[in-house]
Structure formats: C-alpha cells, structure tokens
C-alpha cells in the first residue's frame, strides 16, 4: 500500500471518528441540541484530527516524491 493510499485511509478514518464522537455526544449526552464535549469525546475528536493531519502529511510527502 502506497503512502498516498495510507494517507487517504487515515483521512477517512479520522473524519469517521470525528463524526461518531459528535453524534455520540448529541445522541447519548442529549442537552437539548447543544454539544457539550466531555473528555472522552474531546479525546476522540483530537485523535480523529491527528489521523487527518497525518494522512494529509503522507499524501503531501508522496506528491513531493512524484514531482
């Protein structure tokens, strides 16, 4: 698997993790539509963002090699 494919997979996983984190907070910790991120949701969202940034970095590195 090339770096760009790994990067794309990490981006997709990161977006899914962020969506699940926010939806979990909306559904399970219902606060009349408000999103109050608890520490678990914040950790999940942060890990999702880290995965997205690493994925973007891998794609950027692969594009630099190709150029």
Buried (B, 14 or more C-beta within 10 A) or exposed (E): EEBBEBBBBBBEBBBEBBEBBBEBBBEEBEEEEEEEBEEEBEEBBEBBBEBBEBBBEBBEEBEEEEE
